[in-house]
Amino acid sequence: MPWIKPASPPVKWAGGKRQLIPRMRHFFPRECQYNLYIEPFVGGGAVFFHLRPARAVLIDSNAELINFYRVVRDELPALLADFTRHRFTKEYYYQIRDLPVEEMSAVERASRFLYLNKTAYNGLWRVNRQGKFNVPYGRNSPYRPQPAFFETVRGVLQKAELICGDFSVVLEYARGEGTLVYLDPPYHPLSATARFTSYTADAFSEDDQRRLAEVYRVLDRQGCLLMLSNSDTPLIRELYAGYHIHVLQARRNINCRVQDRGEISELLITNYLP
Ligand SMILES: C[S@@+](CC[C@H](N)C(=O)[O-])C[C@H]1O[C@@H](n2cnc3c(N)ncnc32)[C@H](O)[C@@H]1O
């Protein structure tokens, strides 16, 4: 099997696994053990872009994110052309941020998404209860997408089916043996004040964590290879008792409070021994 150079995510994403990949590596199954890769909470897709699987299904409930990936895959030249009109000033940023996406074409929406991701404070994607992106301006220097880098991203995405929806649709795509599913949901909060679940208008509740654990059990019974990330809390340990629970040290750096940045332990739960 020839070695394939890992790619990197085109957008910065809260909870992104990019920095954790060197520590997760040891837990990935070998490429010959699966022929279908599914990621039901794809976000920035750090693991997907690292593995570059031959066949993939990527799912996320964030419609702007999935539209962006579709446009990179299917209309990259139009996206790069549209991006050249953006300006890097505070006034322009707020103008673009507050435009109604419903009235835009898929390419314009993807271009706005990339612009906001690269220009917003901390590169965060956060929406309010009405689903409107509400991160303030952050960038001072212009960002220009590199065509060669986006060509690589497009090549990786061409192997993927892109679905906007709830993680439970994974059950329609998983094929039992030979399917690797990596699940990286919004984390169960370590404390009531540590909630960071505003990726989309809907928060991820304790009921969602329980629903997810049920989906994990169904996929396990079907014979899929499963890898799930979550925070190290009593609830998560209870929900996945009986599976292989590994502890990883992770750096959390998307946090407004500097004192809350640093190393914390989090869990990687597999249904196989690495
Ligand atoms: C922790 S992030 C994933 C980060 C990703 N692994 C990365 O490396 O960038 C969680 C993702 O789950 C998505 N999400 C939240 N609720 C969801 C749901 N019910 N179904 C599917 N995706 C959901 C969010 O939009 C977000 O992109």
The ligand as an SDF file (V2000), in Angstrom:
LIG
                    3D

 27 29  0  0  0  0  0  0  0  0999 V2000
  -16.1010   18.6240   18.3620 C   0  0  0  0  0  0  0  0  0  0  0  0
  -16.7200   19.2180   16.8320 S   0  0  0  0  0  0  0  0  0  0  0  0
  -15.9180   18.1200   15.7250 C   0  0  0  0  0  0  0  0  0  0  0  0
  -14.5140   18.5560   15.4850 C   0  0  0  0  0  0  0  0  0  0  0  0
  -13.7870   17.7580   14.4190 C   0  0  0  0  0  0  0  0  0  0  0  0
  -13.4780   16.4240   14.8410 N   0  0  0  0  0  0  0  0  0  0  0  0
  -12.5040   18.4690   13.9820 C   0  0  0  0  0  0  0  0  0  0  0  0
  -11.4150   17.8730   14.0180 O   0  0  0  0  0  0  0  0  0  0  0  0
  -12.5840   19.6420   13.6030 O   0  0  0  0  0  0  0  0  0  0  0  0
  -18.3910   18.6720   16.8600 C   0  0  0  0  0  0  0  0  0  0  0  0
  -19.1900   18.8670   15.5640 C   0  0  0  0  0  0  0  0  0  0  0  0
  -20.4820   18.2730   15.7530 O   0  0  0  0  0  0  0  0  0  0  0  0
  -21.4580   19.0030   15.0330 C   0  0  0  0  0  0  0  0  0  0  0  0
  -22.7770   18.6700   15.6210 N   0  0  0  0  0  0  0  0  0  0  0  0
  -23.3790   19.1540   16.7430 C   0  0  0  0  0  0  0  0  0  0  0  0
  -24.5420   18.5300   16.9780 N   0  0  0  0  0  0  0  0  0  0  0  0
  -24.6840   17.6020   15.9830 C   0  0  0  0  0  0  0  0  0  0  0  0
  -25.6620   16.6100   15.6910 C   0  0  0  0  0  0  0  0  0  0  0  0
  -26.7520   16.4400   16.4430 N   0  0  0  0  0  0  0  0  0  0  0  0
  -25.4800   15.8280   14.6020 N   0  0  0  0  0  0  0  0  0  0  0  0
  -24.3820   15.9880   13.7940 C   0  0  0  0  0  0  0  0  0  0  0  0
  -23.4170   16.9120   14.0330 N   0  0  0  0  0  0  0  0  0  0  0  0
  -23.5610   17.6940   15.1190 C   0  0  0  0  0  0  0  0  0  0  0  0
  -21.0170   20.4400   15.1920 C   0  0  0  0  0  0  0  0  0  0  0  0
  -21.5340   21.2340   14.1330 O   0  0  0  0  0  0  0  0  0  0  0  0
  -19.4860   20.3040   15.1650 C   0  0  0  0  0  0  0  0  0  0  0  0
  -18.9780   20.5120   13.8680 O   0  0  0  0  0  0  0  0  0  0  0  0
  1  2  1  0
  2  3  1  0
  2 10  1  0
  3  4  1  0
  4  5  1  0
  5  6  1  0
  5  7  1  0
  7  8  2  0
  7  9  1  0
 10 11  1  0
 11 12  1  0
 11 26  1  0
 12 13  1  0
 13 14  1  0
 13 24  1  0
 14 15  1  0
 14 23  1  0
 15 16  2  0
 16 17  1  0
 17 18  1  0
 17 23  2  0
 18 19  1  0
 18 20  2  0
 20 21  1  0
 21 22  2  0
 22 23  1  0
 24 25  1  0
 24 26  1  0
 26 27  1  0
M  CHG  2   2   1   9  -1
M  END
$$$$
